[in-house]
Amino acid sequence: MLIDGRTAGPTAYRDHGDQRVFHHTEIDDAIAGQGPASFLVQQALTDVRASGKRIVAVCPYVAKFLKKHDEFADTADAVTPEALRWLKTAPAH
């Protein structure tokens, strides 16, 4: 995501079957606190919904966002020990 021509940061995920496992969100310190993380995550979760996948929020920021935004509750799955094990062994991409 770009803000004022600068990359705001990524929200990182890996797909696991019908789930998209979000494991990290990072925002450039120069624009932190100005709302880009919320916008970034909202767009990512909207894309997940459109793809028909389910959301798994390992990333603390994504998990916090989901608690405040019930509109994504129907597409969110709980973080399970199996998902955490898979995330540790899955190749990064």
Residue pairs with C-beta under 8 A, 6 or more apart in sequence:
1 7
1 8
1 9
1 36
1 39
1 40
1 43
2 8
3 31
3 34
3 36
4 31
6 28
6 30
6 31
7 28
8 27
8 28
8 31
8 36
8 37
8 40
9 25
9 26
9 27
9 28
9 36
9 37
9 40
10 24
10 25
10 26
10 40
11 22
11 24
11 25
11 26
11 40
11 41
11 44
11 59
11 61
11 62
12 22
12 23
12 24
12 25
12 26
12 59
13 20
13 21
13 22
13 23
13 44
14 20
14 21
14 23
14 87
14 90
14 92
14 93
15 21
15 53
16 56
16 83
16 86
16 87
16 90
18 52
18 53
18 54
19 53
19 54
19 55
19 56
19 77
19 83
20 48
20 51
20 53
20 54
20 55
20 56
21 56
21 58
21 83
21 86
21 87
22 41
22 44
22 55
22 56
22 57
22 58
22 59
22 62
23 58
23 59
23 87
24 59
25 37
25 40
25 41
25 59
25 61
25 62
27 36
27 37
27 40
37 61
38 65
41 61
41 62
41 65
42 65
42 69
44 62
45 55
45 62
45 65
45 66
45 69
45 72
45 75
48 54
48 55
48 75
49 72
49 75
53 75
54 75
54 76
54 77
55 62
55 66
55 72
55 75
55 76
55 77
56 76
56 77
56 78
56 79
56 83
57 63
57 65
57 66
57 76
57 79
58 79
58 83
58 84
58 87
63 79
66 72
66 73
66 76
